[in-house]
Amino acid sequence: MHRRIKFKQAIPLIILFILAIVIASMTIGKDIYYGTAESISSFAIVNFSGYLFFLVMPVELAFVYYLHTNLNIYLLNIVAIGTAIGAQMIDYLIGRFFSKRIINRLIGRRRYNKAEAEIRKYGNIAIFVFNLLPLSSPVILLAAGMLKHRLNEALLYSLLGLFLKYAFMSLIF
């Protein structure tokens, strides 16, 4: 019986993992495998998906990969920041309107509690730092929504962190 409960709890994670693989395969994987030119739309899909709290995707690596294509660097930055903010707004709204029990099942109590503690202790600075560095910024925005943190402040500090992160990555890579 105990094993059956653990398997049932793992099903949503398995489905989300498969979804992440399908998204990556249908965008970047397809571009690489068929040797086609990388498109801004495939990057937008990967980046947006990677900023949803329930999918774990290496968005920073995808950004670096697309930097080395013939895509316009300014357009790539705009799309990266725009899709990240759009997905994080969804993360925030899910945190605001869904029950804690449902969210704990999706991301785990420990991961949520850590994000909640960071917001309670550091507030907007935590949101900024988690977006500046390759940390779990979607979970921070989810926790901000659950704590009913001001949406405009959360998005502003997310935007500042994302802008600096992608500008820095554009200069370095």
C-alpha positions, 0 to 999 in steps of 0.5 A: 500500500505504501508503495502505491501511494508513492507511485501515485504521488510521482505520476504528476512529476513523471507527466511533467518530466515527459512534457519537458522532454517533448517541448525540448524535442519539438523545438531545440531538438528538432532544430538540431536534429534536422539541421534547420535554422533555429527560430525565435519561436522555438526559443520562445516556447522553450524559455516560456516553458522553462519559467513555469514552476512545474517544468524544469528546463535549463533556460540559461543554456538554451539562451546561450545556445541561441546566442550563437545562431543568426538570430538578432541579439536584441530580439532574443533578449526581448523574447527571453525577458518577455516570455520569462515575465509572462510565465512568472506572472502565471506562476504568481497567479497560480500561487495566489489562487490555488491551494497550498496542498495542490502546489505542495504536491507539484513542487514538494513542501520543502522546496516551497517552504524554502522559497517562502522563507526567502521571501519572508526574510528578504522580500523583493531582494530575494525575487531580484537575486533569484531572477538575476542568478540561475536559481529557481525564480519560478518557485519564488514567484509562486511563493510570492503569489501564495504569500499575497506579495504585491504583484507589481513589486514582484514583477518589477524586481523579476524584470530587473533581475532578468534584464541584468541576467540576460544582458550579462549573458549576452556580453559574456557569451 
